[in-house]
């Protein structure tokens, strides 16, 4: 018996050791490129031109960040990115929650038809050209609302919320109705607070998508005052590639300077998501509904 226990203990230690080694390798593979981008963004043009460093730059400089923050277009783009992400996330989550709340009720007439129509939209779409014509007919070209209105609805998120709402005990809703609460009161005061883990998850994924989106701008926006940060980053990358092609055989100063600004912009655009994630992480660990009702 002792021999068997010793063998199981040895197997457990081998398994734990292999897991630790694998996790360390994965961590290094993820962290090293991110660290290199951050260090490179603080490097001078000369250091970037010479290259050859991974963990530490031989010559630090803040010129890349000065170039970014001195550009008034960057501040305008930052304001657009924050505005469209904040408004887009709030309206998207609330709209999907309303639809999910309604479809979670079995007594709704035509519920199966609505669900079938929603499922179809998950697999088929009109395509780029019909979507562009629709956006144009709605008058959303060169409008801030092109970031908000088309992104209001996602049936995938509706399905997640709908299944979450079904897990809310019926006794909560019944007791609220006995006290005279209507559907809006039940939805806002009971279902929304109890569904915060699911809504926070959807808000995080939608917020990351909104923040990183630049294709909407590229397709529907020509007014540079409505450009978000990601579109500015895209233009910096295109500009650096163009200047690199034009300066083959010449000085590398322009290319490396543009590369440094590009790296600084990447760090700036990534930082808000990194800061927001820990705030929402607590909703992924435990739900507020645990222990709400004992039956």
C-alpha positions in Angstrom: 0.0 0.0 0.0 2.9 2.3 0.8 4.5 1.5 -2.5 1.4 2.4 -4.4 1.0 5.7 -2.5 4.7 6.5 -3.2 4.2 5.8 -6.9 1.1 8.0 -7.0 3.0 10.8 -5.2 5.9 10.4 -7.7 3.5 10.6 -10.7 1.8 13.6 -9.2 5.1 15.4 -8.8 6.2 14.6 -12.4 2.8 15.8 -13.7 3.1 19.1 -11.7 6.7 19.6 -12.8 5.8 19.2 -16.5 2.8 21.5 -16.1 5.0 24.2 -14.5 7.6 23.9 -17.2 4.9 24.1 -19.9 3.3 27.2 -18.3 6.7 28.9 -17.9 7.4 28.3 -21.6 4.0 29.7 -22.6 4.5 32.7 -20.3 7.9 33.5 -21.8 6.5 33.1 -25.4 3.7 35.6 -24.6 5.6 38.1 -22.4 8.9 38.5 -24.3 7.4 39.9 -27.6 5.2 42.3 -25.5 8.2 43.4 -23.5 10.2 43.9 -26.7 7.5 46.1 -28.2 7.4 48.3 -25.0 11.2 48.6 -24.8 11.4 49.4 -28.5 8.8 52.1 -28.2 11.1 53.8 -25.7 14.2 53.4 -27.9 15.8 56.1 -30.0 15.8 56.1 -33.7 19.5 55.1 -33.8 18.9 52.1 -31.5 16.0 50.9 -33.6 18.1 51.2 -36.7 20.9 49.2 -35.2 18.5 46.6 -33.7 19.8 43.5 -32.0 18.2 44.0 -28.6 15.4 42.1 -27.0 15.1 42.8 -23.3 16.8 46.2 -22.9 17.5 49.1 -25.3 21.0 50.5 -25.4 19.6 54.0 -25.8 16.3 55.2 -24.3 14.3 58.1 -25.6 10.9 59.7 -25.2 10.8 61.2 -28.6 8.4 58.6 -30.0 5.8 59.4 -27.3 6.4 63.1 -27.7 5.7 62.8 -31.5 2.5 60.9 -30.7 1.2 63.3 -28.1 2.2 66.4 -29.9 -0.1 65.4 -32.8 -3.5 66.9 -32.2 -5.1 64.3 -34.4 -4.0 61.6 -31.9 -6.0 63.3 -29.1 -9.1 63.6 -31.4 -8.7 59.9 -32.3 -8.4 58.9 -28.7 -11.6 60.8 -27.8 -13.4 59.1 -30.7 -12.1 55.7 -29.6 -13.2 56.2 -26.0 -16.6 57.6 -27.0 -17.5 54.9 -29.5 -16.3 52.1 -27.2 -18.1 53.4 -24.1 -21.4 54.2 -25.9 -21.2 51.1 -28.1 -20.6 48.7 -25.2 -23.4 50.2 -23.0 -26.0 50.2 -25.8 -25.0 46.8 -27.2 -25.2 45.1 -23.8 -28.4 46.8 -22.8 -30.1 46.1 -26.2 -29.0 42.4 -26.2 -30.1 42.0 -22.6 -33.6 43.3 -23.5 -33.9 41.0 -26.4 -32.5 38.0 -24.4 -34.9 38.8 -21.5 -37.9 38.7 -23.9 -36.8 35.5 -25.7 -36.1 33.7 -22.4 -39.9 33.7 -21.6 -41.6 30.6 -23.0 -45.0 32.3 -23.2 -43.9 34.9 -25.8 -45.8 34.4 -29.0 -43.7 33.7 -32.0 -40.7 33.0 -29.8 -39.4 30.1 -31.8 -39.7 32.1 -35.1 -37.7 34.9 -33.6 -35.0 32.5 -32.4 -34.9 30.8 -35.8 -34.5 34.2 -37.5 -31.7 35.1 -35.1 -29.9 31.8 -35.6 -29.9 32.4 -39.4 -28.1 35.7 -39.0 -25.3 33.9 -37.2 -24.5 31.9 -40.3 -25.5 34.2 -43.2 -25.0 37.9 -43.9 -25.7 40.2 -46.8 -22.0 40.8 -47.6 -19.9 43.9 -47.8 -21.5 45.6 -50.8 -25.2 45.2 -49.6 -24.1 46.3 -46.1 -22.4 49.4 -47.6 -25.6 50.2 -49.6 -27.7 49.8 -46.4 -25.4 52.0 -44.4 -25.5 54.6 -47.2 -29.3 54.5 -47.4 -29.6 55.0 -43.7 -27.4 58.1 -43.9 -24.7 56.8 -41.7 -21.7 57.4 -44.0 -19.3 59.9 -42.3 -21.4 59.8 -39.2 -20.3 58.9 -35.6 -23.4 56.7 -35.3 -22.0 54.2 -37.9 -19.9 52.9 -35.0 -22.9 52.5 -32.7 -26.1 51.5 -34.6 -24.8 48.6 -36.7 -23.1 47.1 -33.6 -26.2 47.3 -31.4 -27.2 43.6 -31.9 -25.5 40.3 -31.8 -27.6 37.2 -31.6 -24.7 35.2 -30.3 -24.6 37.5 -27.2 -28.4 37.3 -27.0 -28.2 33.5 -26.8 -25.7 33.8 -23.9 -27.9 36.2 -22.0 -31.1 34.3 -22.8 -29.7 31.1 -21.3 -28.4 33.0 -18.3 -31.8 34.5 -17.7 -33.4 31.1 -17.8 -31.3 30.1 -14.8 -32.8 32.9 -12.6 -35.3 31.2 -10.3 -38.9 31.7 -11.2 -39.7 32.4 -7.5 -37.8 35.7 -7.7 -39.9 37.0 -10.6 -43.1 35.6 -9.0 -42.5 37.3 -5.7 -41.7 40.6 -7.5 -45.0 40.4 -9.4 -46.9 39.7 -6.2 -45.4 42.9 -4.8 -46.7 44.8 -7.9 -43.5 45.1 -9.9 -43.9 45.3 -13.7 -41.7 43.7 -16.4 -39.4 46.8 -16.7 -38.9 46.9 -12.9 -38.2 43.1 -12.8 -35.7 43.4 -15.7 -33.8 46.4 -14.3 -33.9 45.6 -10.6 -33.6 41.7 -10.6 -32.4 40.3 -13.9 -29.7 42.9 -14.7 -28.0 42.8 -11.2 -28.1 38.9 -11.1 -26.7 38.7 -14.7 -23.7 41.0 -14.2 -21.1 38.1 -14.7 -22.5 37.3 -18.2 -23.0 41.0 -19.1 -19.5 41.9 -17.9 -18.1 39.2 -20.1 -20.0 40.4 -23.1 -19.1 44.0 -22.4 -15.4 43.0 -22.2 -15.4 41.1 -25.5 -17.5 43.7 -27.3 -15.4 46.5 -25.8 -12.2 44.9 -27.1 -13.8 44.5 -30.5 -15.0 48.1 -30.6 -11.6 49.5 -29.5 -9.6 47.5 -32.0 -12.0 48.0 -34.9 -10.7 50.0 -37.9 -12.5 48.4 -40.8 -15.7 50.3 -40.0 -13.8 53.5 -40.4 -12.0 52.3 -43.5 -15.3 51.4 -45.2 -17.7 54.1 -44.1 -15.6 57.1 -42.9 -13.6 59.6 -45.0 -13.8 62.5 -42.5 -10.5 62.4 -40.5 -12.1 64.1 -37.5 -14.0 60.8 -37.0 -10.9 58.5 -37.1 -10.3 56.4 -34.0 -6.9 55.4 -32.7 -6.8 52.2 -34.6 -7.3 53.9 -37.9 -4.5 56.4 -37.0 -2.2 53.4 -36.2 -3.2 51.8 -39.6 -2.2 55.0 -41.4 1.1 55.2 -39.5 1.9 51.6 -40.6 1.0 52.4 -44.2 3.0 55.6 -44.1 6.0 53.8 -42.7 5.8 51.1 -45.4 5.6 53.8 -48.1 8.5 55.8 -46.7 10.5 52.6 -46.4 9.9 51.9 -50.1 10.9 55.4 -51.1 14.1 55.4 -49.1 15.7 52.1 -50.1 19.4 52.8 -50.4 19.1 56.1 -48.5 19.0 57.1 -45.0 17.2 54.9 -42.5 16.3 57.7 -40.1 12.8 58.3 -41.4 12.0 54.6 -41.4 13.2 54.0 -37.9 11.5 57.2 -36.5 8.2 56.2 -38.1 8.7 52.7 -36.7 9.2 54.2 -33.2 6.0 56.3 -33.5 4.2 53.2 -34.7 5.4 51.2 -31.6 4.5 54.0 -29.2 1.0 54.1 -30.8 0.6 50.4 -30.3 1.4 50.7 -26.6 -1.0 53.6 -26.1 -3.8 51.8 -27.9 -3.3 48.6 -25.9 -2.9 50.2 -22.5 -6.6 51.0 -21.8 -7.7 47.4 -22.4 -5.0 46.1 -20.1 -6.2 48.6 -17.4 -9.9 47.8 -17.8 -9.6 44.0 -17.7 -8.7 43.6 -14.0 -11.8 45.7 -13.1 -14.1 43.2 -14.9 -12.2 40.1 -14.0 -14.0 39.7 -10.6 -17.3 39.1 -12.5 -15.7 36.0 -14.1 -14.9 34.3 -10.8 -18.3 34.2 -9.1 -21.9 35.1 -9.9 -24.0 37.4 -7.7 -26.9 34.9 -8.0 -25.2 32.3 -5.8 -27.2 31.9 -2.6 -29.9 34.4 -3.7 -32.7 31.9 -3.3 -32.9 28.6 -1.4 -35.6 26.2 -2.6 
